[in-house]
């Protein structure tokens, strides 16, 4: 049973930065193919960033150049470094595999507001 726990969200002013963490417990088998998603009120959950085979990355156009996904090589933890945050980045952020194989965690709230 895999459990995902997101953390690191909070309230930040436009232009600020946050680093989100995703800790995975249990017998995770797709740790090298993890992704970050986000869901704003009234919107569908969308893919933000993904890490492929532990090193390659892909990003949504809306966050490219501002967000960076990375993985700890020794621990089952995935990070999302978010810089130059904009109000439109406000959402609940979730981690999972690209295929959404695991049960969704509670997510972590990111609010960008002045």
C-alpha positions in Angstrom: 0.0 0.0 0.0 1.5 3.3 -1.1 0.8 6.5 0.7 1.6 9.9 -0.6 2.1 12.9 1.6 2.6 16.4 0.2 3.9 19.3 2.2 5.6 22.7 1.9 2.7 24.8 0.7 1.6 28.1 2.1 0.8 31.7 1.4 3.3 33.6 -0.6 3.4 37.0 -2.4 3.7 37.2 -6.2 7.3 36.7 -7.3 8.0 34.6 -4.2 9.2 31.0 -4.0 8.2 27.7 -2.3 9.5 24.2 -2.3 7.1 21.4 -2.1 7.9 17.9 -0.9 6.3 14.6 -1.7 7.1 11.7 0.7 6.1 8.2 -0.5 5.7 5.3 1.9 5.0 1.7 1.2 6.2 -0.5 -1.7 6.3 2.2 -4.4 7.5 0.8 -7.7 7.3 3.9 -10.0 9.5 6.3 -7.9 11.5 7.1 -11.1 8.3 8.3 -12.9 6.8 10.8 -10.5 4.7 13.9 -11.3 3.2 16.9 -9.7 -0.4 17.9 -10.4 -2.5 20.9 -9.2 -6.1 21.6 -8.9 -7.6 25.1 -8.6 -11.2 25.7 -7.4 -13.7 24.8 -10.2 -10.9 23.4 -12.3 -9.8 19.9 -13.3 -6.6 18.5 -11.9 -3.8 19.2 -14.3 -0.2 17.9 -14.8 2.4 20.4 -13.8 5.7 18.6 -14.0 7.1 15.1 -14.2 10.3 13.2 -13.8 11.0 10.4 -16.2 13.4 7.5 -15.4 14.8 9.4 -12.5 16.5 12.2 -14.5 14.6 13.6 -17.5 11.9 16.1 -16.9 8.8 17.7 -18.6 6.8 20.7 -17.6 3.6 22.4 -18.5 4.1 25.5 -20.6 2.5 27.6 -17.9 5.3 26.8 -15.4 8.3 26.1 -17.7 11.3 28.1 -16.6 9.9 28.7 -13.1 9.3 25.3 -11.6 11.8 22.4 -11.2 11.0 18.8 -10.2 13.7 16.6 -8.7 14.0 13.4 -6.8 16.2 12.3 -3.9 18.3 9.4 -5.2 18.5 7.7 -1.8 15.0 8.4 -0.4 11.5 8.1 -1.8 10.9 11.8 -1.9 10.1 14.1 -4.8 10.5 17.9 -4.7 8.9 20.8 -6.7 10.9 24.0 -6.5 8.6 26.9 -7.5 10.0 30.3 -8.3 8.5 33.5 -9.6 5.1 32.5 -8.4 2.0 34.1 -9.9 -1.5 34.4 -8.6 -2.6 31.9 -11.2 -0.4 29.3 -9.6 -2.8 29.2 -6.7 -4.1 25.6 -6.3 -3.8 22.5 -4.3 -0.7 20.6 -5.4 -0.6 16.8 -5.5 2.0 14.2 -6.3 1.6 10.9 -8.0 3.0 8.9 -10.9 2.3 10.2 -14.5 -0.3 7.4 -14.7 -1.8 8.3 -11.3 -1.3 4.8 -10.1 -1.6 5.5 -6.4 -4.3 6.8 -4.1 -4.3 10.6 -4.1 -3.0 12.3 -1.0 -4.5 15.3 0.7 -2.3 17.7 -1.3 -0.8 20.9 -0.1 -2.3 24.3 -0.6 -0.4 27.0 -2.4 -1.8 30.5 -2.3 -0.1 33.3 -4.2 -1.6 36.7 -3.3 -0.6 40.2 -2.4 
